[in-house]
Amino acid sequence: MGECVDVKRDGAIARVVMHRKGLNAIAADLMEELGAAFTELGDDPDVRVVVLTSDYAKYFSVGADLTVLGTIDRSAPDAADQIAAFMKRMNEHYDAIERCPKPVIAAINGHAQGGGSELALCCDFRIMVDDGRSKIGQTESALGIIPGAGGTQRLPRLIGKAKALRYIIESTRLSAGEAEAVGWVDQAVAPDAFAVAVDQKAARLAKAATFAIAMIKDAVRRGYDLPLEEALEIEARNFARAALSDDAAIGIMSFLAKQEPEYTGR
């Protein structure tokens, strides 16, 4: 039990539940606990899938705790360096979510604005409640600032540059259905079916060959912006690691025996 984050385990499924001051505003305390939780779960061989969600029905995360910016002396010669250094530290915690070797599901059970959207963008799957009120958006420009934890980088890679640029510039808030239509979220689910949809996705992934999934995530992340030849080298190395895993032996033997594989994630 943490001040801002709880980790709840149910067999191979771990749930990381945010509970910071009713709104899950993004600040150092929340992000430090999230970074530590995802690092620990990523290293735990018994964890096969991680679900990131909120303890608050109406808010996944409302974005940055803006009181932090108020503590900075704007007239200081190194003010810009202070802010950049702070965001670099924050991004290290966001990166811990994206780099987690287990499949990660964002269960977006309420508003996900600004930094809250950026949290979801670090996850592999995004399921959002379609309750007629919850919105997702990179809304920083409405406050005279810009996304600082990957919004200008991860969103264009996910939905395309033209759409992302328009949404970020205009601080557009999308409903779950609208976000699903453009690929911002994978599923928009009615409130009465939301928990079941998240559980079903988590259960399917928990039975998968999660070592291979880790290799896929790593290859895509590291190879995406590289020249093809270099990216293919990463893929080849990760293919070799996957091929030598216990899961590969189980998968191949099960295929030949026409049986359902029972993977171990190793």
C-alpha distance (Angstrom), angle and dihedral (degrees) to the residues before:
residue distance angle dihedral
M1 . . .
G2 3.78 . .
E3 3.78 133.8 .
C4 3.81 90.9 -106.9
V5 3.81 107.0 8.8
D6 3.81 136.7 44.1
V7 3.79 124.7 -165.8
K8 3.79 114.7 -148.9
R9 3.79 120.2 -172.6
D10 3.78 126.9 -156.8
G11 3.78 107.8 175.9
A12 3.79 108.7 -66.5
I13 3.82 92.7 -9.5
A14 3.80 120.3 87.3
R15 3.79 123.0 -168.8
V16 3.78 120.5 -155.8
V17 3.80 106.0 -158.2
M18 3.81 120.5 -166.4
H19 3.81 118.9 -148.6
R20 3.80 109.7 165.4
K21 3.82 114.0 153.5
G22 3.78 98.4 -44.2
L23 3.81 97.6 -66.1
N24 3.83 105.8 50.6
A25 3.79 91.3 -128.5
I26 3.80 108.7 -171.2
A27 3.80 113.9 -105.3
A28 3.79 138.0 141.0
D29 3.81 94.9 -88.5
L30 3.81 94.1 54.3
M31 3.79 94.2 43.1
E32 3.81 94.0 47.0
E33 3.80 90.4 53.8
L34 3.80 91.9 45.5
G35 3.80 91.9 49.2
A36 3.80 91.9 49.5
A37 3.81 92.6 46.5
F38 3.79 94.9 50.8
T39 3.80 92.4 45.0
E40 3.80 90.9 52.2
L41 3.81 94.1 45.2
G42 3.78 92.0 46.1
D43 3.81 89.5 56.5
D44 3.81 94.7 45.8
P45 3.83 109.9 97.2
D46 3.80 91.3 -160.1
V47 3.82 92.6 61.5
R48 3.79 112.5 85.2
V49 3.82 102.3 170.7
V50 3.81 136.4 13.5
V51 3.82 127.3 -148.1
L52 3.82 118.3 -159.8
T53 3.79 114.1 -158.3
S54 3.80 145.5 140.0
D55 3.78 131.9 -102.6
Y56 3.82 88.6 -140.9
A57 3.77 118.8 83.7
K58 3.82 95.8 -147.2
Y59 3.80 101.9 37.7
F60 3.77 132.2 52.7
S61 3.82 88.1 171.6
V62 3.79 130.8 -37.5
G63 3.80 93.3 -151.0
A64 3.77 133.6 -111.3
D65 3.79 123.3 7.7
L66 3.79 94.4 -121.5
T67 3.80 93.6 -162.2
V68 3.81 86.5 80.6
L69 3.80 91.1 67.3
G70 3.79 89.0 51.9
T71 3.80 90.9 63.5
I72 3.80 93.3 61.9
D73 3.80 119.8 95.1
R74 3.81 101.1 -126.8
S75 3.81 91.1 -163.2
A76 3.81 94.3 56.1
P77 3.82 113.3 112.7
D78 3.80 90.2 -128.4
A79 3.81 97.2 42.8
A80 3.80 92.9 116.7
D81 3.79 91.0 47.9
Q82 3.81 90.7 50.8
I83 3.78 92.3 52.7
A84 3.82 93.2 44.6
A85 3.82 91.1 49.8
F86 3.81 90.7 49.6
M87 3.79 91.8 51.1
K88 3.78 91.0 47.5
R89 3.82 89.3 56.5
M90 3.81 90.7 46.8
N91 3.80 91.6 49.8
E92 3.79 90.8 54.6
H93 3.80 87.4 63.4
Y94 3.80 92.4 46.7
D95 3.80 88.3 50.0
A96 3.82 89.8 54.9
I97 3.80 87.6 63.7
E98 3.80 94.4 46.8
R99 3.82 93.0 44.6
C100 3.81 94.5 48.2
P101 3.83 104.5 125.9
K102 3.80 91.8 -141.8
P103 3.81 123.1 79.5
V104 3.81 108.4 -93.7
I105 3.81 125.3 -153.4
A106 3.80 122.0 -162.3
A107 3.81 106.5 -147.8
I108 3.80 97.6 -161.9
N109 3.79 102.1 -163.2
G110 3.81 97.1 168.4
H111 3.80 143.8 -4.7
A112 3.81 115.3 -13.5
Q113 3.78 108.1 -171.1
G114 3.81 130.7 166.7
G115 3.78 107.9 -33.9
G116 3.80 89.2 15.0
S117 3.78 90.0 61.1
E118 3.80 88.4 46.8
L119 3.81 89.2 55.4
A120 3.79 89.6 54.3
L121 3.80 91.4 47.4
C122 3.82 89.3 59.7
C123 3.81 90.1 60.3
D124 3.80 126.5 85.5
F125 3.80 96.1 -132.5
R126 3.79 130.0 28.8
I127 3.81 121.6 -160.4
M128 3.80 114.3 179.3
V129 3.77 130.7 -168.6
D130 3.81 112.2 -115.7
D131 3.79 98.4 -150.1
G132 3.79 100.4 142.3
R133 3.81 93.6 -108.3
S134 3.82 111.0 52.9
K135 3.79 115.8 97.1
I136 3.79 136.0 -172.0
G137 3.79 123.9 -154.8
Q138 3.77 150.0 135.2
T139 3.78 93.1 -114.9
E140 3.80 101.7 165.3
S141 3.81 97.8 110.8
A142 3.81 89.5 65.0
L143 3.82 85.6 66.0
G144 3.79 95.1 46.2
I145 3.80 93.9 -103.9
I146 3.80 135.1 92.7
P147 3.80 134.8 -127.0
G148 3.78 109.3 -76.5
A149 3.80 104.6 -179.2
G150 3.78 102.9 60.0
G151 3.80 103.6 -63.2
T152 3.81 94.3 122.7
Q153 3.80 90.4 47.4
R154 3.81 109.7 33.7
L155 3.81 97.8 40.1
P156 3.85 95.5 55.1
R157 3.80 89.0 48.0
L158 3.78 89.8 51.8
I159 3.81 104.1 43.4
G160 3.80 103.7 12.3
K161 3.79 133.8 -88.5
A162 3.81 99.4 -92.5
K163 3.80 96.8 52.1
A164 3.79 94.2 40.2
L165 3.79 93.7 49.2
R166 3.78 91.8 51.1
Y167 3.79 93.8 47.7
I168 3.81 93.7 46.6
I169 3.81 94.6 46.1
E170 3.81 92.3 48.4
S171 3.84 95.5 39.1
T172 3.78 87.7 -128.0
R173 3.78 117.4 -167.3
L174 3.80 112.0 -150.5
S175 3.78 127.7 -161.1
A176 3.79 117.6 -128.1
G177 3.80 91.1 -99.8
E178 3.80 92.6 48.9
A179 3.80 90.9 47.1
E180 3.79 90.8 50.7
A181 3.81 91.2 50.3
V182 3.83 92.2 58.0
G183 3.81 95.7 38.1
W184 3.82 97.9 -107.8
V185 3.81 87.9 124.0
D186 3.79 127.5 22.2
Q187 3.79 98.4 -141.4
A188 3.79 134.7 21.2
V189 3.78 106.9 -160.5
A190 3.79 132.5 -174.6
P191 3.82 114.6 -111.8
D192 3.80 95.0 -109.8
A193 3.82 91.1 53.9
F194 3.81 98.9 36.3
A195 3.81 100.1 93.6
V196 3.81 91.5 44.8
A197 3.81 91.9 50.9
V198 3.81 91.6 51.3
D199 3.80 92.3 46.2
Q200 3.79 92.9 48.4
K201 3.80 92.4 50.2
A202 3.81 91.6 47.2
A203 3.81 92.3 47.9
R204 3.81 92.6 51.2
L205 3.80 92.6 48.7
A206 3.81 92.1 45.8
K207 3.81 88.7 60.9
A208 3.80 93.7 48.6
A209 3.80 129.1 98.1
T210 3.77 92.8 -88.8
F211 3.81 95.5 -179.9
A212 3.80 88.2 60.6
I213 3.80 88.9 47.2
A214 3.80 89.3 54.5
M215 3.80 89.8 52.9
I216 3.81 91.2 48.2
K217 3.80 92.3 50.9
D218 3.78 92.1 47.9
A219 3.81 93.8 47.9
V220 3.80 93.5 48.9
R221 3.80 94.0 45.5
R222 3.80 97.1 46.8
G223 3.78 97.6 35.6
Y224 3.80 102.0 42.4
D225 3.80 98.3 92.4
L226 3.79 98.5 28.9
P227 3.81 127.5 100.0
L228 3.79 109.3 -87.6
E229 3.80 94.7 -109.0
E230 3.80 92.5 55.3
A231 3.79 92.5 43.6
L232 3.80 91.2 51.6
E233 3.80 89.2 54.0
I234 3.81 89.5 56.7
E235 3.78 89.6 48.3
A236 3.81 92.1 50.0
R237 3.81 92.0 50.8
N238 3.78 91.9 48.2
F239 3.79 91.0 46.2
A240 3.80 88.5 56.1
R241 3.81 91.9 50.0
A242 3.80 91.3 49.1
A243 3.80 92.9 45.7
L244 3.81 90.5 56.0
S245 3.81 94.4 49.0
D246 3.79 126.0 107.6
D247 3.80 88.5 -118.8
A248 3.82 90.9 59.7
A249 3.78 91.5 52.7
I250 3.80 90.6 47.9
G251 3.81 92.5 46.3
I252 3.80 95.7 48.8
M253 3.81 94.9 44.1
S254 3.79 90.9 47.0
F255 3.80 91.0 49.8
L256 3.80 92.4 51.1
A257 3.80 91.0 46.1
K258 3.82 91.2 45.7
Q259 3.79 91.1 -123.8
E260 3.79 132.9 132.9
P261 3.82 108.7 -99.2
E262 3.78 120.0 -122.3
Y263 3.76 102.9 -152.4
T264 3.80 124.0 -160.0
G265 3.80 100.4 -163.4
R266 3.80 90.9 -117.6
